[in-house]
Amino acid sequence: MPRKPRFFVPGMATHVVQRGNNRQAIFFDESDYIAYLGYLREALEKYECQLHAYVLMTNHVHLLLSSEIEDGISRVMQYVGRCYVPYINHKYGRSGTLWEGRYKASLIDSERYFLICMRYIECNPVRAGMVEQPGDYRWSSYHANAGGRCDLLLTPHQQYLALGSSNTGRTGHYKELFKVHIEEAELEGVRAAWHSGTPLGNDHFREEIEHVLKQKVGYSHQGRPKKD
């Protein structure tokens, strides 16, 4: 069966998800999270990509990325994999693959879904029952986006910058968004998009993507997708 294509458009936000093989752990202690973030930072700088939000879960990662280079995001993920997998295999005396196949990626309609996708990513530990509040989880971008903490991995997106004219104003407005739950239909829409690798947006957005790419991008699968 041929591989399903992934769609990238320079400058457009992309939600990337990568899971551990058979949903097994990819992080085993604190130093592993630190190592992954270090490799990710190197890759972002090397391939001129911007990271807007992230969360590192025990057995998978969510990244919200954009790049002016067509293959920038792919190169970032390849670089991290080439560095992190040997690091884990050497450290724990294991061999073979760490990831569950290729990573999944979905283009995001920034005007409609960017802030929803940020919240979706940073609330992942809450939905998983690991913490009560997103700020209770260490390995995510919430502390920077909502708390103002310096995080050298992150580059603010224009949709985030539009929340306020100052850093204090933006973080305050962003934190307020978390007081309202994301509607279940929107949650399912985000999940369906990255599971299927199709753009997250309305028909007009998909038509624009198809015009730019000069190919059909398809639609997300109907029905309730698997949870994170």
Helices and strands as residue ranges (DSSP letters): E 14-19, G 21-23, H 30-46, E 49-56, E 60-67, H 72-92, E 104-107, H 110-122, H 124-127, G 134-136, H 142-145, H 158-161, H 167-177, H 184-196, H 203-213
